[in-house]
């Protein structure tokens, strides 16, 4: 009777031990699941690699370099064609006498940054004088329009009714290269050209 009791006790102990081993395997399975879960978070972290697309955006800023290069090209073109700007101009009507209605002009390049124009323009009567129109500089060509007009102080004056020859002189200075060509007009008509 005592021997059976002891064997029964031993068998019961083995059952407890086996149960403990099986329970340990289940907890190990839980660890595997947790491991997989943590790996999953690693995968989601990997998706953060989409930040690389921001790197692509960074490359986009290189595109602005192309724009700057275009602007640089435009600046270069702006300096083409001679002088960059007119920095000064002077004009003087020197004398006015009854004449033959002469229209003439000459252009000189005295050196440095200067251009000079001298000429004779006709006026309808002795009340008229001469002045510059809108001088322009484009593509290396300076256009000098000279026109006649009646000064304010002469509008009510009694003047000789004859065609007058009005002598004038003009000079120009430039903030850059002197223009290659000068065109002079009287009353809108070309009367002289000069090239250096």
C-alpha positions in Angstrom: 0.0 0.0 0.0 2.8 2.5 0.8 4.6 1.7 -2.5 1.5 2.5 -4.6 1.1 5.8 -2.7 4.7 6.8 -3.5 4.3 5.9 -7.2 1.1 7.9 -7.4 2.9 10.9 -5.9 5.8 10.6 -8.3 3.4 10.4 -11.3 1.7 13.5 -10.1 5.0 15.3 -9.8 5.9 14.4 -13.4 2.6 15.8 -14.6 3.2 19.1 -12.9 6.7 19.3 -14.4 5.5 18.6 -17.9 2.8 21.2 -17.5 5.4 23.7 -16.5 7.5 23.0 -19.7 4.4 23.4 -21.9 3.6 26.7 -20.2 7.2 27.9 -20.9 6.8 27.1 -24.6 3.6 29.2 -24.8 5.4 32.2 -23.3 8.1 31.7 -25.8 5.5 31.9 -28.6 4.4 35.2 -27.1 8.0 36.5 -27.4 8.1 35.5 -31.1 4.9 37.5 -31.7 6.4 40.5 -29.9 9.5 40.1 -32.0 7.5 40.1 -35.2 5.7 43.2 -34.0 8.9 45.0 -33.2 10.2 44.0 -36.7 7.0 45.5 -38.0 7.8 48.8 -36.4 11.2 48.6 -38.1 9.4 48.3 -41.4 7.3 51.3 -40.7 10.4 53.2 -39.8 11.8 52.1 -43.2 8.8 53.8 -44.8 10.2 57.0 -43.3 12.7 56.6 -46.0 10.2 58.5 -48.1 12.1 61.4 -46.7 14.4 60.6 -49.6 11.8 62.3 -51.8 12.7 65.5 -49.9 16.2 64.9 -51.2 14.7 65.0 -54.7 13.1 68.3 -53.8 16.6 69.4 -52.9 17.7 68.6 -56.3 14.9 70.8 -57.6 16.7 73.8 -56.1 19.5 73.1 -58.6 16.9 74.1 -61.2 17.1 77.7 -59.8 20.7 77.7 -60.9 19.5 77.3 -64.5 17.2 80.3 -64.0 20.2 82.3 -62.7 22.2 81.2 -65.7 19.5 82.6 -67.9 19.5 85.9 -66.1 23.2 86.1 -66.5 22.8 85.6 -70.3 20.2 88.4 -70.4 22.7 90.7 -68.6 25.3 89.9 -71.2 22.9 90.7 -74.0 22.1 94.0 -72.4 25.7 95.2 -72.9 25.7 94.2 -76.6 25.4 96.8 -79.3 27.7 99.7 -78.1 27.2 102.3 -75.4 25.2 101.4 -72.4 23.6 104.8 -71.8 23.7 108.5 -72.6 25.1 110.3 -69.5 25.0 113.9 -70.9 23.8 116.0 -73.8 24.2 119.7 -74.7 22.5 121.7 -77.5 22.9 125.2 -78.7 21.2 127.1 -81.6 24.0 129.5 -82.5 22.6 131.8 -85.2 19.6 132.4 -87.4 19.6 134.3 -90.7 17.5 134.5 -93.8 18.9 131.9 -96.1 18.1 129.2 -98.7 16.5 126.7 -96.4 19.7 124.6 -96.1 19.6 121.2 -94.4 23.0 119.8 -93.5 24.8 118.1 -90.6 28.1 116.4 -89.7 29.2 114.0 -87.1 32.5 113.8 -85.4 34.1 111.5 -82.7 36.6 113.7 -80.9 37.7 110.9 -78.7 37.0 109.7 -75.2 33.3 109.2 -74.5 32.1 112.0 -76.8 30.1 112.5 -80.0 29.6 115.9 -81.6 27.0 117.0 -84.2 27.0 120.3 -86.0 24.5 121.4 -88.6 22.1 123.9 -90.3 18.4 123.4 -90.2 15.8 125.6 -91.9 13.0 127.5 -90.2 9.8 129.0 -91.7 10.6 132.5 -90.5 12.9 134.5 -88.2 10.8 133.7 -85.1 11.9 130.0 -85.3 14.8 128.4 -83.4 16.2 124.9 -83.2 16.1 122.3 -80.4 16.7 118.5 -79.8 13.9 116.0 -80.1 13.9 112.7 -78.3 17.4 111.4 -78.6 17.6 107.6 -78.6 20.4 104.9 -78.4 19.6 101.4 -79.6 21.7 98.6 -81.0 24.8 100.7 -81.1 23.1 103.5 -83.1 22.6 107.0 -81.7 19.7 108.9 -83.3 19.8 112.7 -83.0 16.5 114.4 -84.1 16.7 118.2 -84.6 13.6 120.2 -85.0 12.5 123.8 -85.2 10.0 125.6 -83.0 8.9 129.1 -81.9 10.2 129.9 -78.4 7.6 131.2 -75.9 9.1 134.8 -75.9 8.8 135.0 -79.7 5.2 133.9 -80.1 3.8 137.4 -80.2 6.9 139.0 -81.8 7.1 140.5 -85.3 9.6 138.5 -87.2 11.1 138.6 -90.7 9.0 136.5 -93.0 11.8 134.6 -94.7 13.2 131.1 -94.6 16.0 131.1 -92.1 19.1 128.9 -91.8 19.6 128.0 -88.1 23.1 126.9 -87.2 23.4 124.5 -84.2 25.9 122.4 -82.3 25.2 119.3 -80.1 27.5 117.1 -78.0 26.9 113.8 -76.1 28.7 111.8 -73.5 28.2 108.1 -72.7 28.4 105.7 -69.8 30.2 103.0 -71.7 31.4 102.4 -75.3 30.7 105.3 -77.7 28.1 104.2 -80.3 29.3 102.8 -83.6 26.9 104.8 -85.7 25.1 108.2 -85.4 22.0 109.3 -87.5 20.9 112.9 -87.6 17.4 113.9 -88.7 15.8 117.3 -89.5 12.0 117.6 -89.4 11.9 113.7 -89.2 14.0 113.2 -92.3 17.5 111.8 -92.3 20.2 114.3 -93.3 23.5 112.8 -92.1 25.1 109.6 -90.7 28.5 109.1 -89.1 30.4 105.9 -88.2 33.6 105.5 -86.2 
